[in-house]
Amino acid sequence: MIALKSTSPVYSSTSDSTNADGSGQPSHYSARAYLAGIGAKITTLNIFEPIASRVKIDQKTVNDSPTEKLYDGFIGMLCGAKGMVEVNKLVRSDKGLQQAFGRERCAEQSVIQETLDTSSADNVQQMEEAMDEIYRLHGQGYRHNYTDAIQVLDVDMTGQPCGPKAEFATKGYFAGKRNHRGRQRGRVLATGYNEIIVERVYEGKVQLTKALQPLIQATAKTLEIDGASENRARTLVRVDSGGGSQDDVNWLLNQGYLVLTKDYSTLRARKFAKSVVQWIDDPRHPERQVGVVTTPASEYAHPVVRIAVHCRKNNKQ
């Protein structure tokens, strides 16, 4: 547990406690005092303002506005809450934490959940637009200099098991969990800056082959390169084999992007490996070789270079 002192109350276990130095200034204690600096920074930058101005949830204000309730839920997420049911315990009971984020009170957890339940599809779109604005104001990836270096984007999906009653919960592939229900989280990362540009949630049965194009389109909108072909020509999209279908690769190439992906057909890989003229030993990995595939890649919309990898399997074959 950490105590913080300042000219205004920050963290306290009781409202009438007094500092050890006899100043009479209340001391505020919290197991989440480490969030005080984050709260102060968020308040100073006014990061939540785009959400307040864009997201208009059709709900009356009694004690807290819909935006304030969203903010309280956001603070709960920073505290590690796995659901709004934990907001009372983590945020509402911690007056100092509320003050660190510029709040004088915290909405009750059931009221926050009601606000989320009231949100419509239009509100979701408004939130996406607000997140785009926040990223453009504060993201380094948005300010990338395409003349100096290539922008690297990594696209992937992460399975998130959940209860069968959750929104978008369907049966799908989840590592280590057979016959489970859940959702898929699609993300596009600005790898050079360790930033998430776009994040979307899909049904559990959706794989990257179906989500790749919408994710890239959303990313182009956020980065404002949807109409800038010269910037797309300096943007490398890296995709795992799950998103490396021929149609997806051709779509990316036709959009003007650079592409790095894996062909996930074992039979094709074996066929193309036979066309390698010279295998080159990998100096970092013994018994691993790479070579340029010489078979023409006529199935792709633009010229591509294909590299075959030759290595031992786990069974030593």
Rosetta blueprint (number, residue, H / E / L):
1 M L
2 I E
3 A E
4 L E
5 K L
6 S L
7 T L
8 S L
9 P L
10 V L
11 Y L
12 S L
13 S L
14 T L
15 S L
16 D L
17 S L
18 T L
19 N L
20 A L
21 D L
22 G L
23 S L
24 G L
25 Q L
26 P L
27 S L
28 H E
29 Y E
30 S E
31 A L
32 R L
33 A H
34 Y H
35 L H
36 A H
37 G H
38 I H
39 G H
40 A H
41 K H
42 I H
43 T H
44 T H
45 L H
46 N L
47 I L
48 F L
49 E H
50 P H
51 I H
52 A H
53 S H
54 R H
55 V L
56 K L
57 I L
58 D L
59 Q L
60 K L
61 T L
62 V L
63 N L
64 D L
65 S L
66 P H
67 T H
68 E H
69 K H
70 L H
71 Y H
72 D H
73 G H
74 F H
75 I H
76 G H
77 M H
78 L H
79 C L
80 G L
81 A L
82 K L
83 G L
84 M H
85 V H
86 E H
87 V H
88 N H
89 K H
90 L H
91 V H
92 R H
93 S L
94 D L
95 K H
96 G H
97 L H
98 Q H
99 Q H
100 A H
101 F L
102 G L
103 R L
104 E L
105 R L
106 C L
107 A L
108 E L
109 Q H
110 S H
111 V H
112 I H
113 Q H
114 E H
115 T H
116 L H
117 D H
118 T H
119 S L
120 S L
121 A H
122 D H
123 N H
124 V H
125 Q H
126 Q H
127 M H
128 E H
129 E H
130 A H
131 M H
132 D H
133 E H
134 I H
135 Y H
136 R H
137 L H
138 H H
139 G L
140 Q L
141 G H
142 Y H
143 R H
144 H L
145 N L
146 Y L
147 T L
148 D L
149 A L
150 I L
151 Q E
152 V E
153 L E
154 D E
155 V E
156 D E
157 M E
158 T E
159 G E
160 Q E
161 P E
162 C L
163 G L
164 P L
165 K L
166 A L
167 E L
168 F L
169 A L
170 T E
171 K E
172 G L
173 Y L
174 F L
175 A L
176 G L
177 K L
178 R L
179 N L
180 H L
181 R E
182 G E
183 R E
184 Q E
185 R E
186 G E
187 R E
188 V E
189 L E
190 A E
191 T H
192 G H
193 Y H
194 N L
195 E E
196 I E
197 I E
198 V E
199 E E
200 R E
201 V E
202 Y E
203 E E
204 G L
205 K L
206 V L
207 Q L
208 L H
209 T H
210 K H
211 A H
212 L H
213 Q H
214 P H
215 L H
216 I H
217 Q H
218 A H
219 T H
220 A H
221 K H
222 T H
223 L H
224 E L
225 I L
226 D L
227 G L
228 A L
229 S H
230 E H
231 N H
232 R H
233 A L
234 R L
235 T E
236 L E
237 V E
238 R E
239 V E
240 D L
241 S H
242 G H
243 G H
244 G L
245 S L
246 Q H
247 D H
248 D H
249 V H
250 N H
251 W H
252 L H
253 L H
254 N H
255 Q L
256 G L
257 Y L
258 L E
259 V E
260 L E
261 T L
262 K L
263 D L
264 Y L
265 S L
266 T H
267 L H
268 R H
269 A H
270 R H
271 K H
272 F H
273 A H
274 K L
275 S L
276 V L
277 V L
278 Q L
279 W L
280 I E
281 D E
282 D L
283 P L
284 R L
285 H L
286 P L
287 E L
288 R E
289 Q E
290 V E
291 G E
292 V E
293 V L
294 T L
295 T L
296 P L
297 A L
298 S L
299 E L
300 Y L
301 A L
302 H L
303 P L
304 V L
305 V L
306 R L
307 I E
308 A E
309 V E
310 H E
311 C E
312 R L
313 K L
314 N L
315 N L
316 K L
317 Q L
